[in-house]
Amino acid sequence: MAYQGYTTFSAEQDGGVLTVTFDFGPVNVQGQEMLEDLMGLAMRLERDRSVKVVVFQSANPEIWVCHYDTNLLKDMSADAVSRSEAKLLDLQAVLERISKLPQATIAKLEGVARGGGHEFALACDMRFAARGKFKFMQMEVGMGILPCGGGASRMARQTGLGRALEIILSARDFTADEAQAYGTINKALDPEEIGEYVDNLAKRIAAFPAESINACKQAVYESIDKPIDEALKAEAYWLYQATSKTPAIKRFQIADEKGLEYDLDNQRNWNDLVMKVQEIN
């Protein structure tokens, strides 16, 4: 499946990894063009099991993705609406679709991500940031609104309530190391390290079965808000979705026939062994 025809980014597939590189004008503004491109990308990825990992990066050395295009906000109604009348905003809808992709998604943050740009990063499964290059901010409270691309909804799930409110209400820049300490990113890395780290992680994940990746992802997201008994049932459900579509049972049968789990060397070397298992299909 060709990933072409986008105006705000390019997309290049290498094996099971699709790298999406934003390159839209001076600041990668998150306007209607980018949202339409992202929606089109999501529609293709939902049907494509050859892509297992999507890495989002930027060609701009200073900015990953800019905030939401303020031109789209200036005509908002000044009248309040009831809860029953409130509908998802376009940014919310697009980022929710990105978050539910069957692929693992990684934000490779080597520039600033503020407002909607940071909310986009939060909608990805994993985030890695370059020290000295990455900053993030949710500036919305200073403009008289609130983060409305999932920032108010996803932030506390990453950081806890107190830190989420500090980030949102302070409307200040946070560095990569602060982001790591607060939990908005997985890891802060030196600029010369981030490329190799993300590349190695993406390739490792892409070696695993597509349906297993999807099942793991869906189970984690589904379970986060459930009581433990319901969360365990969700795990069981997604387990069978995986085993019905992957070579898992065959791999377990071979391991049992050869007594592989009782081999002490295997137990010592699971980090490498899990990659060798991928040869069994």
C-alpha positions as CSV (number, residue, x, y, z in Angstrom):
1,M,0.0,0.0,0.0
2,A,1.6,3.3,-1.1
3,Y,1.7,6.1,1.4
4,Q,1.8,9.0,-0.9
5,G,-0.1,12.2,-1.7
6,Y,0.2,14.0,1.6
7,T,0.8,17.7,1.7
8,T,2.0,18.2,5.3
9,F,4.3,15.2,5.7
10,S,6.0,12.4,3.8
11,A,5.7,8.7,4.7
12,E,8.3,6.0,3.9
13,Q,8.0,2.3,4.7
14,D,11.0,0.1,5.5
15,G,9.9,-3.4,6.3
16,G,7.3,-3.2,9.1
17,V,8.2,0.4,10.1
18,L,6.5,3.5,8.6
19,T,8.4,6.8,9.2
20,V,6.2,9.9,8.9
21,T,8.2,13.1,8.6
22,F,6.3,16.4,9.1
23,D,7.5,19.2,6.8
24,F,4.8,21.8,6.4
25,G,5.8,25.4,6.0
26,P,7.9,27.3,8.6
27,V,6.4,25.7,11.8
28,N,4.4,22.5,11.0
29,V,1.2,24.2,12.1
30,Q,-1.6,21.9,13.0
31,G,-4.3,23.1,10.7
32,Q,-6.9,21.6,8.5
33,E,-4.4,20.4,5.9
34,M,-2.5,18.4,8.5
35,L,-5.7,17.0,10.2
36,E,-6.9,15.8,6.8
37,D,-3.6,14.2,6.0
38,L,-3.6,12.4,9.4
39,M,-7.1,11.2,9.0
40,G,-6.2,9.8,5.5
41,L,-3.1,8.2,6.9
42,A,-5.1,6.6,9.8
43,M,-7.6,5.2,7.3
44,R,-4.8,3.4,5.3
45,L,-3.1,2.2,8.4
46,E,-6.2,0.6,9.8
47,R,-6.3,-1.7,6.8
48,D,-2.6,-2.4,6.5
49,R,-1.0,-5.2,8.6
50,S,2.3,-4.9,6.8
51,V,3.0,-1.8,8.9
52,K,3.5,-2.7,12.6
53,V,5.2,0.5,13.9
54,V,4.7,4.2,12.9
55,V,7.4,6.7,13.9
56,F,6.4,10.4,13.8
57,Q,9.3,12.8,13.4
58,S,9.9,16.3,11.9
59,A,12.1,17.7,9.2
60,N,12.2,21.0,11.0
61,P,15.2,21.1,13.4
62,E,13.3,23.3,15.9
63,I,9.7,22.3,15.8
64,W,8.1,18.8,15.9
65,V,4.5,19.8,15.4
66,C,3.2,23.3,16.2
67,H,0.0,24.1,18.1
68,Y,-3.5,23.9,16.6
69,D,-4.1,26.6,13.9
70,T,-5.7,29.5,15.8
71,N,-7.4,30.6,12.6
72,L,-9.8,27.7,13.2
73,L,-10.6,28.9,16.7
74,K,-11.4,32.6,16.1
75,D,-14.9,31.9,14.8
76,M,-15.9,29.7,17.8
77,S,-19.2,30.6,19.4
78,A,-19.0,32.6,22.6
79,D,-22.1,30.9,23.9
80,A,-21.9,27.9,26.2
81,V,-23.5,24.7,25.2
82,S,-25.1,21.9,27.3
83,R,-23.3,18.6,27.7
84,S,-25.8,16.9,25.4
85,E,-24.9,19.4,22.7
86,A,-21.1,19.1,23.0
87,K,-19.5,17.2,20.2
88,L,-15.9,16.1,19.5
89,L,-13.7,18.8,17.9
90,D,-11.9,17.9,14.8
91,L,-8.5,17.7,16.6
92,Q,-10.0,15.4,19.2
93,A,-11.5,13.1,16.6
94,V,-8.3,12.8,14.5
95,L,-6.0,12.2,17.5
96,E,-8.4,9.6,19.0
97,R,-8.2,7.8,15.7
98,I,-4.4,7.9,15.7
99,S,-4.4,6.6,19.3
100,K,-6.5,3.6,18.3
101,L,-4.4,2.5,15.4
102,P,-3.5,-1.3,15.4
103,Q,0.1,-0.3,15.0
104,A,2.5,0.8,17.8
105,T,3.0,4.6,17.4
106,I,6.2,6.4,18.5
107,A,6.7,10.2,18.7
108,K,10.4,11.0,18.1
109,L,10.6,14.5,19.5
110,E,13.6,16.5,18.4
111,G,11.9,19.9,18.5
112,V,9.3,21.9,20.3
113,A,5.8,20.5,20.7
114,R,3.3,22.9,22.2
115,G,-0.5,22.9,22.6
116,G,-2.1,20.6,20.0
117,G,1.4,19.4,18.9
118,H,2.0,18.1,22.4
119,E,-1.5,16.6,22.5
120,F,-0.7,14.8,19.3
121,A,2.4,13.3,21.1
122,L,0.3,12.3,24.0
123,A,-2.0,10.4,21.6
124,C,0.9,8.3,20.5
125,D,1.8,5.1,22.4
126,M,5.4,6.1,23.2
127,R,7.3,9.4,23.3
128,F,11.1,9.9,23.2
129,A,12.6,13.4,23.4
130,A,16.0,14.9,22.6
131,R,17.6,17.0,25.4
132,G,18.2,20.6,24.5
133,K,15.9,20.4,21.5
134,F,12.5,19.3,23.0
135,K,10.2,21.5,25.0
136,F,6.5,21.2,25.5
137,M,3.8,23.5,26.8
138,Q,0.0,23.6,27.2
139,M,-0.6,27.3,26.9
140,E,-4.4,27.2,26.5
141,V,-5.3,28.5,30.0
142,G,-3.4,31.7,29.2
143,M,-5.6,32.1,26.1
144,G,-8.8,31.7,28.1
145,I,-9.6,28.1,27.0
146,L,-8.3,24.6,28.0
147,P,-6.3,21.9,26.2
148,C,-8.9,20.5,23.8
149,G,-7.1,17.9,21.7
150,G,-7.1,15.3,24.4
151,G,-4.6,17.2,26.6
152,A,-6.9,17.7,29.5
153,S,-8.1,14.1,29.2
154,R,-4.8,12.3,28.6
155,M,-2.4,14.3,30.7
156,A,-3.5,13.0,34.1
157,R,-3.4,9.4,32.8
158,Q,0.3,9.9,32.1
159,T,1.3,12.0,35.1
160,G,-1.3,11.9,37.9
161,L,-3.6,14.7,38.8
162,G,-1.3,17.1,40.6
163,R,1.3,17.2,37.9
164,A,-1.3,17.4,35.1
165,L,-2.8,20.4,36.7
166,E,0.6,22.0,37.2
167,I,1.5,21.5,33.5
168,I,-1.8,22.8,32.3
169,L,-2.3,25.7,34.7
170,S,1.3,27.0,34.7
171,A,1.3,27.3,30.8
172,R,5.1,27.2,30.8
173,D,7.7,25.4,28.9
174,F,8.9,22.0,30.2
175,T,12.2,20.5,29.2
176,A,12.9,16.9,28.1
177,D,14.3,15.9,31.5
178,E,11.3,17.5,33.3
179,A,9.0,15.6,30.8
180,Q,10.7,12.3,31.7
181,A,10.4,13.0,35.5
182,Y,6.8,14.0,35.1
183,G,5.9,11.0,32.9
184,T,4.8,12.8,29.7
185,I,7.5,11.0,27.8
186,N,9.1,7.6,28.1
187,K,12.7,8.7,28.0
188,A,14.9,11.8,27.5
189,L,18.0,11.1,25.3
190,D,20.9,13.1,24.1
191,P,20.4,14.4,20.5
192,E,23.1,12.0,19.2
193,E,21.4,9.0,20.8
194,I,17.7,9.4,20.0
195,G,17.9,8.3,16.4
196,E,19.5,4.9,17.1
197,Y,17.4,4.3,20.1
198,V,14.1,4.9,18.4
199,D,15.2,3.0,15.3
200,N,16.3,-0.1,17.3
201,L,13.0,-0.1,19.3
202,A,10.8,0.3,16.2
203,K,12.6,-2.5,14.3
204,R,12.4,-4.8,17.4
205,I,8.7,-4.3,17.8
206,A,8.1,-4.6,14.0
207,A,9.6,-8.1,14.2
208,F,6.6,-9.4,16.2
209,P,3.2,-10.5,14.9
210,A,0.9,-7.6,13.9
211,E,-2.1,-9.0,15.7
212,S,-0.2,-9.5,18.9
213,I,1.0,-5.9,18.8
214,N,-2.6,-4.8,18.3
215,A,-4.0,-7.1,21.0
216,C,-1.4,-5.9,23.6
217,K,-2.1,-2.3,22.7
218,Q,-5.9,-2.6,22.9
219,A,-5.8,-4.5,26.2
220,V,-3.7,-1.9,27.9
221,Y,-5.8,1.0,26.7
222,E,-9.1,-0.8,27.5
223,S,-7.9,-1.8,31.0
224,I,-6.7,1.5,32.2
225,D,-10.0,2.8,33.4
226,K,-11.6,-0.5,34.4
227,P,-11.8,-2.2,37.9
228,I,-9.3,-5.0,38.1
229,D,-11.9,-7.8,37.5
230,E,-13.1,-6.2,34.3
231,A,-9.5,-5.4,33.3
232,L,-8.5,-9.1,33.6
233,K,-11.5,-10.1,31.5
234,A,-10.3,-7.7,28.8
235,E,-6.9,-9.3,29.0
236,A,-8.4,-12.7,28.5
237,Y,-10.5,-11.5,25.5
238,W,-7.5,-9.9,23.7
239,L,-5.4,-13.0,24.4
240,Y,-7.8,-15.1,22.3
241,Q,-7.9,-12.4,19.6
242,A,-4.1,-12.8,19.4
243,T,-3.9,-16.6,19.5
244,S,-6.6,-16.9,16.8
245,K,-4.5,-14.9,14.3
246,T,-0.8,-15.5,15.2
247,P,1.5,-18.5,15.3
248,A,1.5,-18.4,19.1
249,I,0.0,-21.9,19.6
250,K,2.5,-23.4,17.2
251,R,5.4,-21.8,19.0
252,F,4.2,-23.1,22.4
253,Q,3.8,-26.6,21.0
254,I,7.3,-26.6,19.6
255,A,8.7,-25.3,22.9
256,D,6.8,-28.0,24.8
257,E,8.0,-30.8,22.5
258,K,11.6,-29.8,22.8
259,G,11.5,-28.9,26.5
260,L,12.8,-25.5,25.7
261,E,11.4,-23.8,28.8
262,Y,13.4,-26.1,31.1
263,D,16.7,-25.1,29.5
264,L,18.6,-22.8,31.9
265,D,20.4,-21.1,29.0
266,N,17.1,-20.2,27.4
267,Q,16.0,-18.6,30.7
268,R,19.2,-16.6,30.9
269,N,18.8,-15.3,27.3
270,W,15.2,-14.4,26.7
271,N,16.2,-11.0,25.4
272,D,17.7,-12.7,22.3
273,L,15.5,-15.8,22.3
274,V,12.3,-13.8,21.8
275,M,13.7,-12.6,18.5
276,K,14.7,-16.1,17.3
277,V,11.2,-17.3,18.1
278,Q,10.0,-15.0,15.2
279,E,11.4,-17.6,12.8
280,I,8.5,-20.0,13.7
281,N,5.4,-19.1,11.7
